[in-house]
Amino acid sequence: MSIFAAAIDALFADPHLAEAALWRAGGLGSGVHVQVIRKMPDEIVSFGSSRAILPTVIIAMRGSEVAAPASGDTVQVGATVFDIIAQPRRDSLGLVWECEASARD
């Protein structure tokens, strides 16, 4: 294990950063228990000469827990289910997936 993988594992083990979740491929099945780090940054989007600030949800998952997340998968954190709404991106070391998500109503 590299020092970077050990650092990522430490971050995902920290109860102040990470949360227990259930990942379901295609939103189906009993799911896989994973640790996630939820980020909720605002995104600035331009519309002509105007700009809008939109809330976003990014769910980070370790590549060691989820090999290939995809748009259409779901992640359940507590009672909230998030739909993965875009193609997940992997970090440059291949250790963490970042998935843009939307909470179901």
MDTraj code that builds the backbone (N, CA, C; nanometers):
import mdtraj as md
import numpy as np

residues = "MET SER ILE PHE ALA ALA ALA ILE ASP ALA LEU PHE ALA ASP PRO HIS LEU ALA GLU ALA ALA LEU TRP ARG ALA GLY GLY LEU GLY SER GLY VAL HIS VAL GLN VAL ILE ARG LYS MET PRO ASP GLU ILE VAL SER PHE GLY SER SER ARG ALA ILE LEU PRO THR VAL ILE ILE ALA MET ARG GLY SER GLU VAL ALA ALA PRO ALA SER GLY ASP THR VAL GLN VAL GLY ALA THR VAL PHE ASP ILE ILE ALA GLN PRO ARG ARG ASP SER LEU GLY LEU VAL TRP GLU CYS GLU ALA SER ALA ARG ASP".split()
xyz = np.array([
    [0.0850, -0.1176, 0.0000],
    [0.0000, 0.0000, 0.0000],
    [0.0894, 0.1235, 0.0000],
    [0.0555, 0.2204, -0.0839],
    [0.1326, 0.3439, -0.0904],
    [0.0954, 0.4359, 0.0254],
    [0.1799, 0.5326, 0.0504],
    [0.1518, 0.6313, 0.1543],
    [0.0247, 0.7087, 0.1207],
    [-0.0014, 0.7286, -0.0092],
    [-0.1219, 0.7999, -0.0499],
    [-0.2473, 0.7174, -0.0214],
    [-0.2429, 0.5895, -0.0497],
    [-0.3568, 0.5017, -0.0206],
    [-0.3824, 0.4962, 0.1294],
    [-0.2763, 0.4930, 0.2096],
    [-0.2917, 0.4916, 0.3551],
    [-0.3557, 0.6223, 0.4032],
    [-0.3166, 0.7339, 0.3431],
    [-0.3748, 0.8634, 0.3815],
    [-0.5229, 0.8688, 0.3450],
    [-0.5578, 0.8193, 0.2268],
    [-0.6989, 0.8162, 0.1851],
    [-0.7795, 0.7280, 0.2799],
    [-0.7254, 0.6112, 0.3151],
    [-0.7942, 0.5218, 0.4088],
    [-0.8167, 0.5903, 0.5432],
    [-0.7179, 0.6673, 0.5895],
    [-0.7324, 0.7392, 0.7166],
    [-0.8427, 0.8441, 0.7079],
    [-0.8507, 0.9153, 0.5959],
    [-0.9563, 1.0151, 0.5794],
    [-1.0945, 0.9510, 0.5793],
    [-1.1085, 0.8394, 0.5078],
    [-1.2388, 0.7736, 0.4999],
    [-1.2750, 0.6998, 0.6286],
    [-1.1787, 0.6815, 0.7185],
    [-1.2065, 0.6201, 0.8487],
    [-1.2422, 0.7248, 0.9543],
    [-1.2191, 0.8511, 0.9241],
    [-1.2452, 0.9592, 1.0199],
    [-1.3959, 0.9851, 1.0296],
    [-1.4552, 0.9652, 1.1477],
    [-1.6001, 0.9840, 1.1604],
    [-1.6446, 1.1299, 1.1473],
    [-1.5504, 1.2250, 1.1515],
    [-1.5846, 1.3665, 1.1327],
    [-1.5942, 1.4034, 0.9846],
    [-1.5362, 1.3192, 0.8986],
    [-1.5380, 1.3451, 0.7544],
    [-1.6266, 1.2488, 0.6773],
    [-1.6197, 1.1231, 0.7116],
    [-1.6856, 1.0184, 0.6332],
    [-1.8148, 0.9707, 0.6986],
    [-1.9008, 0.9147, 0.6152],
    [-2.0285, 0.8602, 0.6614],
    [-2.0471, 0.7207, 0.6034],
    [-2.1139, 0.6364, 0.6790],
    [-2.1503, 0.5043, 0.6280],
    [-2.2609, 0.5220, 0.5248],
    [-2.2518, 0.4468, 0.4161],
    [-2.3504, 0.4582, 0.3088],
    [-2.3704, 0.3217, 0.2443],
    [-2.4721, 0.3165, 0.1589],
    [-2.5036, 0.1951, 0.0845],
    [-2.5047, 0.2321, -0.0636],
    [-2.4136, 0.1737, -0.1404],
    [-2.4041, 0.1990, -0.2844],
    [-2.4745, 0.0873, -0.3587],
    [-2.5595, 0.1258, -0.4551],
    [-2.6320, 0.0284, -0.5358],
    [-2.6049, 0.0559, -0.6841],
    [-2.5471, -0.0412, -0.7518],
    [-2.5244, -0.0306, -0.8959],
    [-2.6590, -0.0273, -0.9670],
    [-2.6797, 0.0737, -1.0486],
    [-2.8062, 0.0871, -1.1202],
    [-2.9232, 0.1172, -1.0287],
    [-2.8964, 0.1435, -0.9018],
    [-3.0018, 0.1722, -0.8053],
    [-3.0786, 0.0493, -0.7613],
    [-3.0257, -0.0701, -0.7920],
    [-3.0969, -0.1945, -0.7635],
    [-3.0184, -0.2834, -0.6680],
    [-3.0858, -0.3787, -0.6105],
    [-3.0207, -0.4793, -0.5279],
    [-3.0040, -0.4372, -0.3836],
    [-2.9396, -0.5251, -0.3084],
    [-2.9218, -0.4996, -0.1651],
    [-2.8105, -0.3995, -0.1384],
    [-2.7196, -0.3798, -0.2315],
    [-2.6177, -0.2775, -0.2186],
    [-2.4914, -0.3245, -0.1491],
    [-2.3928, -0.2354, -0.1479],
    [-2.2622, -0.2596, -0.0873],
    [-2.2379, -0.1498, 0.0151],
    [-2.1975, -0.1893, 0.1358],
    [-2.1662, -0.0922, 0.2397],
    [-2.0330, -0.0254, 0.2085],
    [-2.0334, 0.1083, 0.2060],
    [-1.9138, 0.1861, 0.1753],
    [-1.9059, 0.3055, 0.2711],
    [-1.7896, 0.3669, 0.2748],
    [-1.7718, 0.4935, 0.3444],
    [-1.7657, 0.6017, 0.2378],
    [-1.8351, 0.7125, 0.2583],
    [-1.8352, 0.8224, 0.1625],
    [-1.8019, 0.9528, 0.2333],
    [-1.7505, 1.0460, 0.1564],
    [-1.7329, 1.1826, 0.2037],
    [-1.8208, 1.2689, 0.1148],
    [-1.9156, 1.3364, 0.1788],
    [-2.0117, 1.4180, 0.1059],
    [-1.9625, 1.5627, 0.1046],
    [-1.9574, 1.6219, -0.0146],
    [-1.9193, 1.7621, -0.0296],
    [-2.0357, 1.8349, -0.0944],
    [-2.0597, 1.9565, -0.0522],
    [-2.1720, 2.0322, -0.1066],
    [-2.1272, 2.1727, -0.1468],
    [-2.0386, 2.1825, -0.2465],
    [-1.9923, 2.3148, -0.2900],
    [-2.0954, 2.3828, -0.3791],
    [-2.0946, 2.5153, -0.3774],
    [-2.1773, 2.5906, -0.4717],
    [-2.1019, 2.6000, -0.6035],
    [-2.1743, 2.5930, -0.7139],
    [-2.1149, 2.6060, -0.8465],
    [-2.1669, 2.7329, -0.9113],
    [-2.0760, 2.8098, -0.9693],
    [-2.1151, 2.9332, -1.0382],
    [-2.1296, 2.9011, -1.1864],
    [-2.2504, 2.9283, -1.2392],
    [-2.2812, 2.8992, -1.3785],
    [-2.3147, 3.0300, -1.4477],
    [-2.2561, 3.0510, -1.5649],
    [-2.2817, 3.1730, -1.6411],
    [-2.3952, 3.1518, -1.7406],
    [-2.4815, 3.2517, -1.7498],
    [-2.5889, 3.2558, -1.8485],
    [-2.5781, 3.3906, -1.9182],
    [-2.5088, 3.3936, -2.0317],
    [-2.4856, 3.5215, -2.0993],
    [-2.4018, 3.6105, -2.0101],
    [-2.4554, 3.7283, -1.9780],
    [-2.3810, 3.8193, -1.8911],
    [-2.4194, 3.8033, -1.7437],
    [-2.5075, 3.7094, -1.7147],
    [-2.5502, 3.6846, -1.5773],
    [-2.4817, 3.5604, -1.5222],
    [-2.4788, 3.5514, -1.3917],
    [-2.4253, 3.4320, -1.3258],
    [-2.5244, 3.3856, -1.2202],
    [-2.5302, 3.2541, -1.2037],
    [-2.6168, 3.1949, -1.1010],
    [-2.5310, 3.1045, -1.0135],
    [-2.5632, 3.1015, -0.8864],
    [-2.4949, 3.0127, -0.7928],
    [-2.5881, 2.8959, -0.7646],
    [-2.5427, 2.7752, -0.8010],
    [-2.6247, 2.6559, -0.7852],
    [-2.5630, 2.5629, -0.6814],
    [-2.6447, 2.5094, -0.5911],
    [-2.5909, 2.4115, -0.4956],
    [-2.5645, 2.2789, -0.5666],
    [-2.4572, 2.2125, -0.5297],
    [-2.4261, 2.0820, -0.5865],
    [-2.3937, 1.9847, -0.4745],
    [-2.3987, 1.8558, -0.5066],
    [-2.3605, 1.7506, -0.4128],
    [-2.2585, 1.6621, -0.4830],
    [-2.1427, 1.6450, -0.4208],
    [-2.0394, 1.5556, -0.4709],
    [-2.0189, 1.4480, -0.3651],
    [-2.0270, 1.3226, -0.4066],
    [-2.0046, 1.2113, -0.3140],
    [-1.8746, 1.1432, -0.3549],
    [-1.7794, 1.1413, -0.2620],
    [-1.6503, 1.0773, -0.2867],
    [-1.6533, 0.9369, -0.2274],
    [-1.6064, 0.8392, -0.3072],
    [-1.5992, 0.6995, -0.2634],
    [-1.4611, 0.6441, -0.2991],
    [-1.4116, 0.5551, -0.2162],
    [-1.2817, 0.4935, -0.2453],
    [-1.2933, 0.3942, -0.3604],
    [-1.1933, 0.3968, -0.4475],
    [-1.1867, 0.3010, -0.5576],
    [-1.1707, 0.1591, -0.5081],
    [-1.1165, 0.1411, -0.3872],
    [-1.1013, 0.0069, -0.3311],
    [-1.2348, -0.0525, -0.2873],
    [-1.3370, 0.0320, -0.2700],
    [-1.4694, -0.0157, -0.2288],
    [-1.5664, -0.0259, -0.3457],
    [-1.5533, 0.0651, -0.4420],
    [-1.6426, 0.0675, -0.5581],
    [-1.5552, 0.0739, -0.6828],
    [-1.5559, -0.0331, -0.7612],
    [-1.4663, -0.0417, -0.8766],
    [-1.5075, 0.0497, -0.9912],
    [-1.6359, 0.0597, -1.0182],
    [-1.6799, 0.1352, -1.1357],
    [-1.8178, 0.1961, -1.1151],
    [-1.8284, 0.3034, -1.0361],
    [-1.9586, 0.3685, -1.0225],
    [-1.9992, 0.4302, -1.1562],
    [-2.1293, 0.4493, -1.1750],
    [-2.1785, 0.5029, -1.3022],
    [-2.3028, 0.5874, -1.2791],
    [-2.3317, 0.6701, -1.3774],
    [-2.4552, 0.7459, -1.3752],
    [-2.5712, 0.6464, -1.3665],
    [-2.6678, 0.6739, -1.2793],
    [-2.7801, 0.5824, -1.2585],
    [-2.7666, 0.4997, -1.1323],
    [-2.6460, 0.4945, -1.0752],
    [-2.6276, 0.4270, -0.9458],
    [-2.6894, 0.5133, -0.8373],
    [-2.7103, 0.4555, -0.7197],
    [-2.7584, 0.5331, -0.6059],
    [-2.6660, 0.5124, -0.4870],
    [-2.6646, 0.6127, -0.4004],
    [-2.5916, 0.6078, -0.2738],
    [-2.6890, 0.6519, -0.1657],
    [-2.7088, 0.5662, -0.0669],
    [-2.7998, 0.5993, 0.0427],
    [-2.7183, 0.6304, 0.1666],
    [-2.7369, 0.7520, 0.2185],
    [-2.6724, 0.7958, 0.3421],
    [-2.7828, 0.8207, 0.4428],
    [-2.7928, 0.7363, 0.5443],
    [-2.9053, 0.7448, 0.6372],
    [-3.0337, 0.7178, 0.5609],
    [-3.1310, 0.8090, 0.5737],
    [-3.2585, 0.7923, 0.5047],
    [-3.2602, 0.8600, 0.3678],
    [-3.1540, 0.9323, 0.3326],
    [-3.1495, 1.0068, 0.2071],
    [-3.0853, 0.9238, 0.0969],
    [-3.1550, 0.9159, -0.0167],
    [-3.1025, 0.8455, -0.1338],
    [-3.0574, 0.9498, -0.2352],
    [-2.9340, 0.9348, -0.2825],
    [-2.8772, 1.0221, -0.3848],
    [-2.8643, 0.9440, -0.5148],
    [-2.9066, 1.0053, -0.6250],
    [-2.8871, 0.9483, -0.7581],
    [-2.7566, 1.0040, -0.8145],
    [-2.6721, 0.9183, -0.8690],
    [-2.5524, 0.9640, -0.9382],
    [-2.5997, 1.0135, -1.0745],
    [-2.5747, 1.1417, -1.1048],
    [-2.6367, 1.2034, -1.2226],
    [-2.5384, 1.2351, -1.3347],
    [-2.4108, 1.2086, -1.3145],
    [-2.3114, 1.2358, -1.4185],
    [-2.2053, 1.1267, -1.4145],
    [-2.1243, 1.1207, -1.5174],
    [-2.0161, 1.0224, -1.5215],
    [-1.9171, 1.0508, -1.4083],
    [-1.8946, 0.9563, -1.3168],
    [-1.7992, 0.9768, -1.2082],
    [-1.6579, 0.9999, -1.2607],
    [-1.5825, 1.0786, -1.1852],
    [-1.4433, 1.1073, -1.2205],
    [-1.3529, 1.0484, -1.1137],
    [-1.2403, 0.9928, -1.1577],
    [-1.1435, 0.9346, -1.0655],
    [-1.0276, 1.0319, -1.0469],
    [-0.9713, 1.0362, -0.9262],
    [-0.8567, 1.1237, -0.9038],
    [-0.7356, 1.0730, -0.9814],
    [-0.6305, 1.1538, -0.9857],
    [-0.5148, 1.1212, -1.0695],
    [-0.4415, 0.9951, -1.0251],
    [-0.4548, 0.9560, -0.8982],
    [-0.3906, 0.8340, -0.8500],
    [-0.4821, 0.7121, -0.8578],
    [-0.6087, 0.7331, -0.8965],
    [-0.7033, 0.6224, -0.9075],
    [-0.7528, 0.5705, -0.7744],
    [-0.7460, 0.6532, -0.6700],
    [-0.7847, 0.6084, -0.5360],
    [-0.9268, 0.6466, -0.4976],
    [-0.9769, 0.7574, -0.5515],
    [-1.1071, 0.8104, -0.5096],
    [-1.1910, 0.8456, -0.6312],
    [-1.3169, 0.8057, -0.6268],
    [-1.4164, 0.8452, -0.7259],
    [-1.4899, 0.9674, -0.6725],
    [-1.5150, 1.0660, -0.7576],
    [-1.6021, 1.1783, -0.7238],
    [-1.7247, 1.1694, -0.8123],
    [-1.8406, 1.1646, -0.7487],
    [-1.9666, 1.1436, -0.8196],
    [-2.0604, 1.2615, -0.7938],
    [-2.1040, 1.3268, -0.9004],
    [-2.2035, 1.4327, -0.8858],
    [-2.3377, 1.3652, -0.8588],
    [-2.4089, 1.4152, -0.7595],
    [-2.5314, 1.3482, -0.7166],
    [-2.6439, 1.4474, -0.6932],
    [-2.7633, 1.3919, -0.6873],
    [-2.8834, 1.4706, -0.6595],
    [-2.9686, 1.3918, -0.5606],
    [-3.0124, 1.4590, -0.4552],
    [-3.0973, 1.3921, -0.3556],
    [-3.2374, 1.3725, -0.4104],
    [-3.2939, 1.2548, -0.3851],
    [-3.4331, 1.2301, -0.4244],
    [-3.5244, 1.3063, -0.3309],
    [-3.6384, 1.3468, -0.3841],
    [-3.7375, 1.4171, -0.3004],
    [-3.8174, 1.3205, -0.2188],
])
top = md.Topology()
chain = top.add_chain()
for i, resn in enumerate(residues, 1):
    res = top.add_residue(resn, chain, resSeq=i)
    for name in ("N", "CA", "C"):
        top.add_atom(name, md.element.get_by_symbol(name[0]), res)
traj = md.Trajectory(xyz[None], top)
